[in-house]
Amino acid sequence: MKKIGVLTSGGDSPGMNAAIRAVVRKAIYHNVEVYGIYNGYQGLVNGNIKKLELGSVGDIIHRGGTMLYTARCPEFKEREVQLKGIEQLKKFGIEGLVVIGGDGSYRGARALTELGYPCVGVPGTIDNDIPGTDFTIGFDTALNTVIDSIDKIRDTATSHERTYVIEVMGRNAGDIALWAGLAGGAESILIPEENHDMNDIINKLNRGHDRGKKHSIIVVAEGVGNGFEIGEEIQKRTGAETRVTVLGHVQRGGSPTAQDRVLASRLAASAVELLIEGKGGRAVGIVNNKLVDYDIIEALKMPHVIDQKMYKLSDELSI
């Protein structure tokens, strides 16, 4: 391949810029031209495409967000719209595409693959919910943002002797809640992958109160339910003053951690190598700290699984 494209799609995540940088510089190192597609699949369909040079990706490795911008494009599910996208790629002579994003982005890449256009998916989402990889780009940064917030909330929770419910992102995956809850010493962690019994949570809070505990932290993944409703029930049943914090989009921002920068660089460079080798229709990932790739169509059929041992450990440590 002599020309490849790169786009970011769906929700942004810290480290996407590091991935874009790696795609551009790895490709140019191998004498391959790179074209940036701005505003995701919407930009692809509209032809918002520009050639990127080495200097185009200077001074971005440490920046959050994505220099290519991102947008959701539900119309890309339609075959007619997908063909318009391929038409734009052919107009610029782009022979392969690196798609950085979550499962929605992967579905778009899969559609192009099924139409015979070579794509490689790079997992970029704070949710850490892409099958076939231990970690996604942005998860570590979001996790550290949440832990920093939990630590700050714990200070005020202790001062006022309150119970705090902290709702975190993750859509239908509980990875952020589980990892942040374990690292932040939460009394209870509520995730979509595991059923929870409010009686058990209330009993645990009451036991803590009886032994003189001054505060409690409950971490709730957004896929479980409304944090305010859970907080209201806790206050009603325990009589303890309860506050709710919904961290929201602050979890998507910020300078990426070293881990996310390195992960993004490794995954993106691997994606470029696959395209240069003529291998399209793949998705890259990292498993046991080793780079892997797999069929992108099969990838979307894999279930997302939570680390059951970690969940059990969090319960054991919060007695």
Secondary structure, 3 states (H helix, E strand, C coil): CCEEEEEECCCCCCCHHHHHHHHHHHHHHCCCEEEEECCHHHHHHHCCEEEECHHHHCCCCCCCCCCCCCCCCHHHHCHHHHHHHHHHHHHCCCCEEEEEECHHHHHHHHHHHHCCCCEEEEEECCCCCCCCCCCCECHHHHHHHHHHHHHHHHHHHHHHCCEEEEEECCCCCCHHHHHHHHHHCCCEEECCCCCCCHHHHHHHHHHHHHCCCCCEEEEEECCCCCHHHHHHHHHHHHCCCEEEEECHHHHHCCCCCHHHHHHHHHHHHHHHHHHHCCCCCEEEEEECCEEEEEEHHHHCCCCCCCCHHHHHHHHHHCC
